[in-house]
Amino acid sequence: MSGVPPVRFGYLGPAGTFTETALRSLPEAETAEVVPFVSVSCALDAVRSGDVDAALIPFENSVEGSVPASLDELATGEPVQITREVLLPVSFALLGRPGQKRDEVRSVATHPHAEAQCRRWLREVLPDAAVVLAPSTADAARSVAEGVYDASISAPIAAQQYGLEVLADDVHDSEGAVTRFVLVTRPGPPPPPTGSDRSTLVAFIGDDHPGALLEVLTEFAVRGVNLTRIESRPTGAGLGRYCFSVDCEGHVADARVGEALSALRRLCADVRFLGSYPRADGEVPSLRTGTAEADFREAASWLDRLRTGPV
């Protein structure tokens, strides 16, 4: 992160969520105050108002895909900026009140993303249990502690937080599930490029016409910029009106990325730049011939010579 490290972090709460686990993995959060919020929108509003210096929110999961609330909140409202990402391996636990037996469970509360990652397990292990969706896995655990439901599928840390017992651990349908979280601050200079970076943006198409998406993709492709995620989201301005949420390899300071963003700015009704930041996996992009920084510098120098004439 650039500038002064945050001293007050927000996160999607309540206490005991995977988001809290991911946040506490950051060294700068060890001595900071951490504040739970009931929703992604509340956490981001706290960033915008200055109530917190930064907020960690879930962004996408390797099984269930992106978190719509996060995509939509980042694309609208007062601009904010992503300065970091965190990858967290995710495995759930079935939690119940002390003395609860697994074969007595008739209702299970959990978050929609958790339900999607444990759907087959629930069908096979608890076929008669009703599944109830909750705002977060921690909120589900809290409702079990309060006697509302028999059990929850939550982060293992929620057991201690809410005085519950683990009825089953390592609950999942797919091995190796990972959730990606992003740290959001108010806008400022992006962290310096590391050589292993990611940039996130939202492109708003000016008018609906054949090839509109192809035009966006072409600006990245011709400059050798690899997209790691792209998806459409409704703008709310009417049926058929969409924007495109994009992650790409590279940093805005890289010539290939900067030129692609500049081209999009000319083509699109609007482009919301959400930040360039280090990749949590440390992966370095493979650049094809003609797309390295030296190639762009040489091409710019050549064009300057054409414009000024021989010296």
N, C-alpha and C positions, 0 to 999 in steps of 0.2 A: 504494500500500500504506500501511496505517496503522502508526504506531509506528516503532521503529528499523528501518532497512532490514536485510535479512538479510545476513550476512557469509559464509554457507556454504550453497550451493545443491546440491540433489540433482537428478538427471534420469535419464530412462530411457536407459541406455547400451547398449553401451560407447561409447567416444569415436567420433565420426563419424556419429551419428544425426541425423535431422532435429530431434529434440528438443533436442540440444545446439546446433544452429544457431539454433533459436527462443530458447533460453535466452540465448545470447550476444548476441541482439538487444536485450536489456533493459539499459538504462544501469547499473542497480544491480549487474548481474552482471559488469561490466567489471573491477572490483577485488575481487570476491569469489572465494572458493575454490569450485570446482565439482567435484562428486563423482558419477561414473556409478554406476548400480545396474542389476542384471541384469533387474529386472522392475518393473512399476508398484507391486506390493504391497511390494516391498523399499524402494522410494523413499518410499512413504507411511509405512511402518513407521519409517523413519529420521526422518521429520517427527514422528511421534507420540512417539518416544523422546527427541527433542531432539538426535539426532546431526547433523541439518541443520536450518537455520532455515526453509527452504522447499524445495519440490520442484516441478519442472515436468514435467507428464505429458501425453501426447496424449489428447484428449477426443473429437473427432469429425473426420471428413473429409467434404468436399463430395461425394465420389464413393461411398465405401464406407460412410459413416454413422458411428455412434458406436463407440467402443472399449469392448467389453464389460468388459474387465478394469478399466478406469478407473471405469466406472459402478458395478460391483459393489464395488470396494474403497472407494469414497467412501460407498456406502450402508451399509456394515457396519463393524464394529470401532469403536475409539475415535474420536469425532468429530474431523473436521478442517474446514478452511474454505478456500474459494476466494477469493482476493483480487485476482486479475488474470487476463486472458486474452491470448493472443498468436495472431495469425493469420499463417500462413506459406504462401506459394505453394509448391507442391510439384511438382518435376519430377525424374525419376530419371535415372541413368546406368547403363549396362551396363559393369561393371568386370571386368578380367581381369589375370592376372599379366603382367609385361613379356614381350613376344614372342608372347603368345597371339593367335591369329587368330579373328575372330568366327565364321567358318564351321567352326571346329574345336570350338566350344562344344557339349558334350553334356550338361552339367548346370548349372543356374542356381539359386542360393540367394537367397531374399529373404523379407521379412516378409509375412504374409498380406494386410495392407492394401495393401502395394505390389504384390503379385501381382494383386490385384483391380483395381488401377488400370492395370496393364500387360498384362492377360490377352490382349487382342486383338493387341497388339504382339508379344508372345512367340509367339503362334500363327502370325503372319504372317512374322516375321523369323527365329525359331528354332523351327520346327515339330518338329524331332527332339530338342530338348533336354528333359531331365527337369527339372521345377521342384520344388525342395525348400524347404519352409518353415522359417524360422529365427526365433529370438526377437526379432530386430531386423534392420534393413537393415545396420547396422554389424557385427553379429555375422556376418551373411552375408558381408560383405566380408572380415572376418578369417578366415573359414573358407576363402575363396579364396586368401588370402595363405599359409595353412598347407597348401595343396595338396589340400584335401578336395573342393572343387568347382572347375569350370572358370571360372565367372563368377558375378557377383552383380548384382542390381538394387538399387542403394543410392543414398544421397545423394552428390552429386558430391564433397563434402569428404572422403568416406571413401577416395577414391583416394590422396590425399596421406598420410592417416593410416596406411594399411596398405601403401603402396608398390605400388599397382596402377596400371594404365593404363586410360583411358577407351576402351572399344571402340565405344560409341555414346552420344551425349548426347541430352538432351531426349526421354527415353523416357516415353511416357504414351499412354493411350487417349483421354482427354478433356482439352481445353484448359482452362486456368484452375483446375485443382484446388487447393484450399486445405485445410490442416489447422489445426484449432483446438486450442491447448494451454491448459491452466489451471495457474496457480501456486497451490500449496496450502501453507498454514501451519497451525499450531495455532490453535484457536479464539480469537477476540478481537473487538473492535469492528470492524465492517465499514468500509471506506474511505467517506468522506462521499459523498453523492449528487452526481452531476455533471450530471444531466439526460439523460445517455446511458448508462444502466446496464442490467445484466442480473442477475437473481437465479436461483439454482439450488436445487432442493429435491428431496426424495424423499418421496412420500406412500405410506404403508402402509395399505391398506384393511382395516377391521376385520373384515368378513365378506363373503363372496362373495354378492352379490345383484343382481338386475336393476337397472340404472341406476347402479351404483356409480361407474363412470367418469364418467357424465354428471353426477353430483353434484359430483365434483371439478372438472370443466370449467366447470360453471355458476358456481361461486364466483369464478372468474376472469372469465368472460364478463360477468356482471351488473355488474362493477366496471370494465369496459373494459380489462382486463389482457390483452395479447396474448401468447400462448405462441409461443416461437420453436423449441421442441423438446419433444416428449413421447413417451415409449416405456415399455413394460412390461418388467420384469425379474423373473425368478423369485426368490422369497425364500429358497429352499432348504428351506422348511418342508413341502414336499409338492407334488404335481402340482396345478396350478390356483391356486397361491398366488403372487400377483404384487404387486410394488410399482410405482409409476409415477415415473420420473425425469423432471423437468420443468425447462425453462428458460423464464423469462418476462421480458418487458420491464419495466424499472423497478427501484426500490430499495426495500428493506424500510422505509426511512424515508418513502416515499411512502404517502399514506393509502390509495390504491386497492390497493397491494400488501400493505400491512400488514393491512388488513381481510380480504383474500382468504386470507392465511396464517392469521389468527386463526380464520376460518371453517373452514378445513381442519383445524385443530387440534381443533375440536369434532367434526368428522365422522369423522376418521380414527383408526385405532388409534395411529398415531404419524406425526409429520412431522419429517423431518430437514432442517433448514435448512443449506445448504452455502455460503451467502454471497451478498452483493450486491457488485458490482464494476463498474468502467467497461467499457463495450463497446469492443472494439478497433477496430471499424469507425466509431465515433463517431456512429452513426445515432440520431436523436432520435425517440421514439415520437410518433405522431399520436393525440391524445386526443380522443375524441368528447365531445359535450356532456354535462355532468353528471359527468365523471370527473376533472376537474382538481382540484388541491389546494384552490383557493378554493371549489369546489363542495362538497367534503367538509367544509370548515370552516363554511360557511354552513348545511349540513344539521345539523351537530352543534350549532351555536348555536341553531337553530330547535328541536331536540329538547330542549335545556336549558331553553328558554323554556316549552315545553309542560310539562315536569316541575316547574318551580318556580312556574309560574303568573305572571300579569301583575304587574309591579312598580309 
